[in-house]
Amino acid sequence: MVTKFDVIVVGSGPAGATAARGLAKKGLKTLIIEKEALPRYKPCGGALSKAVSDILDFDYRDTIEKDIRSVLFSSVKGEVKKVSPEGISVQLVSRDAFDLKLTEEAVSAGTSIMEESKVVYLEELKKHVTIKTDKGERISCRVLIGADGAKSYVARASNLIIPPLGIAFQTELYTEDKEILLRYGESIHFVFGCIPEGYGWIFPKRDHLSVGVITSRSKMAQVMPTYKRFKSLFPDLEKAEERKRRGSFIPLNRGPRPLNTKRICLIGDAASLVDPLGGEGIFYAIKSGVIAGDIIPSEIEEKGYISSRFTEEINRRIVDDFNYARRFAYFFYKNPSFFYSHPFFIGLFVRLANKELKYRDILKSLMEYKRDKRKGLQLNAP
């Protein structure tokens, strides 16, 4: 017997849960299939910008562990720059609690959920998609959404695969020394020069620190030794207990690619919707989920399938600006301290994080800065 749904979402992360909630609210019979039991651990710094609270229309405050108003920038050479610019707000969450909250909101809207079930087969037919799980269930749907992360099975099986670009290694550090938690608990910390084309980070949580390194390189055999060297920059953390050490691929976006067939589409990390400079993925996962929740019901009603409009909208509203991000990353990683030591650019970065500006605005400002500096003029913010 085959169970039928309008839409099946594979993956219960921010992209999948947001899409499922939007689809269920519009009356579509929606199912989330999650391969793990919820809540589940997800290696991630868990930093949410103000833009996330702007796009979500429900209260998730009980998942916030820290609300940060300052940033520490430093390099392996030791210099440290602390900034507390106007408008900055970084909410830090652990992904198990945050993702669970998003999924609960989807279920409250009418979504069904199947946990601890892994999709092991899919077949796209003319009017529907049939899937099979590792538990033997056969389920069909009019539209299948792949929200199953950087190693997306849905992407591979539908020939929409997008090779991931980027590697990270992260641990959660626990210590009984309250002074250490206080010392690191007021700011998020970025360290440059410890890993090529990337950075190390320390993000404070309620009772521990999330610590890791990330690079935009697609291959790096020495990522774990690099992490160890980064951590050694902070001797007071050497005795902290490491839990949940994980390496992972980070699907940094590398440009527009097809993201849907007539019955299958990709969102979030499965679609490589991760900022190619900073590695931010949560906001874009949620935004792509919102887009899916808006577009798919009308596509089903008007055409009976998903047209190229889906890919076009994701590219227009998300990916196009990532093209400017990659160009800006070239300049940024040549001399990070120039940008984080410059009040003008710090102000722009805050507005960028809040999604008040785009990367194309930042790149334009950089070009104007260089031009006006040669002319001896003062640059004005956009």
Sequence and secondary structure as in RCSB ss.txt:
>XXXX:A:sequence
MVTKFDVIVVGSGPAGATAARGLAKKGLKTLIIEKEALPRYKPCGGALSKAVSDILDFDYRDTIEKDIRSVLFSS
VKGEVKKVSPEGISVQLVSRDAFDLKLTEEAVSAGTSIMEESKVVYLEELKKHVTIKTDKGERISCRVLIGADGA
KSYVARASNLIIPPLGIAFQTELYTEDKEILLRYGESIHFVFGCIPEGYGWIFPKRDHLSVGVITSRSKMAQVMP
TYKRFKSLFPDLEKAEERKRRGSFIPLNRGPRPLNTKRICLIGDAASLVDPLGGEGIFYAIKSGVIAGDIIPSEI
EEKGYISSRFTEEINRRIVDDFNYARRFAYFFYKNPSFFYSHPFFIGLFVRLANKELKYRDILKSLMEYKRDKRK
GLQLNAP
>XXXX:A:secstr
  EEEEEEEE  SHHHHHHHHHHHHTT  EEEE SS SS       EEEHHHHHH  S  GGGEEEEE  EEEEE
TT  EEEE  TT  EEEE HHHHHHHHHHHHHHTT EEE S  EEEEEE SS EEEEETT  EEEEEEEEE   T
T HHHHHTT       EEEEEEEE S HHHHHHHSSSEEEEESSSTTEEEEEEE SSSEEEEEEES S  TTHHH
HHHHHHTT GGGTTSEEEEEEEEE  B  S    B SSEEE GGGGT B TTT   HHHHHHHHHHHHHHHHHHH
HHTSS  THHHHHHIIIIIHHHHHHHHHHHHHTT HHHHHT HHHHHHHHHHHTTSS HHHHHHHHHHHHHHHHH
T      
